[in-house]
Structure formats: C-alpha cells, structure tokens
Amino acid sequence: MTALNGDGYVELERLAYLVGATAYPTVNMTSNSAPSPLVASTNSVLSAGYEAFYAFSTNGDAEGGGSSRWHSGNPTPPIWIQLDLGSGNAIRPTAIEYTPRFAGGTTNRTPSSFQVLGSNTGAFSGEQETLYSATGVTTGWANLTMRTFTF
C-alpha cells in the first residue's frame, strides 16, 4: 500500500475479503494467530495495540464501536498486511471491504494505491497472483466508512 499524502502511515479499521455475500474472515480474530487456523501478519506495526489482526476483527470496526485498528509503523512503502486462512481454506475473493481510520480526521492515512494478492502457498515469492490493483485512489474516503472494491 502507498498512503495518501501526509506522513505515509496507513490506519485500517477493518478489512474483509468477499466471496459473494460472505465476508472473510467469518470469525472474529482475537490475536495475530487466533482463532486457529487464521494468521494475520504485516511488515509494519506502530506498537502494541495496533497489531495486524485488528484489521480482521469486528471488535475494532465502526459497527462494533471499538477503537482498535491496525496502524502501520513504517511510513515507507511498500507496506503490507495479509491474512492466511490456513491449509485447505482457499478462497477466491471477488471484492474487498476496506474501512479506514483517520488520524485527526484527515485522509492522509488512507491508501492512494494498493494491490490485492492471492497465494496458495503464502510464500509470495513469485507464485502469487494479482487479484486487484488500484492507483490514484485519492477521493471517496470517509472516516470509519466502508468502501467496497470489486475485482
């Protein structure tokens, strides 16, 4: 992801992968590795309390009224976050739902460009497939308001 203007950080309240009307993960994550077999990871986290799993947890989304979210700790792209569904749980998403969280009410921590990559191995060492790519996403963001990007 590349953040929009500002300081280069990304704050994400909720991220879900859609297959039809089903949003994945279908259960609420409570840590980066729970519930099993889900594993959330990132290359950048600001500090404790902003771990990757919060992006996949309804405890932190606008509908749940929580305040936890994933917050990148490195303002230098590329910044990535991923969800491993576990062996035998492959899906082929057709959209993502992205709910941003703004620092100070500004849009400078939303992505202006991003890719959705899929991998059957989780290695992301050349075997991955680009499912969606967006650039110039500089308008349409609203704090704690979900956007859907359809592939």
Secondary structure, 3 states (H helix, E strand, C coil): CEECCCCCCCEEEEEEEEECCEEECCCCCCECCECCCCEEEECCCCCCCCCHHHHHCCCCCCCCCCCCCEECCCCCCCCCEEEECCCCCCCCCCEEEEEECCHHHCCCCCEEEEEEEECCCCCCCCCCEEEEEECCCCCCCCCCCCEEEEC
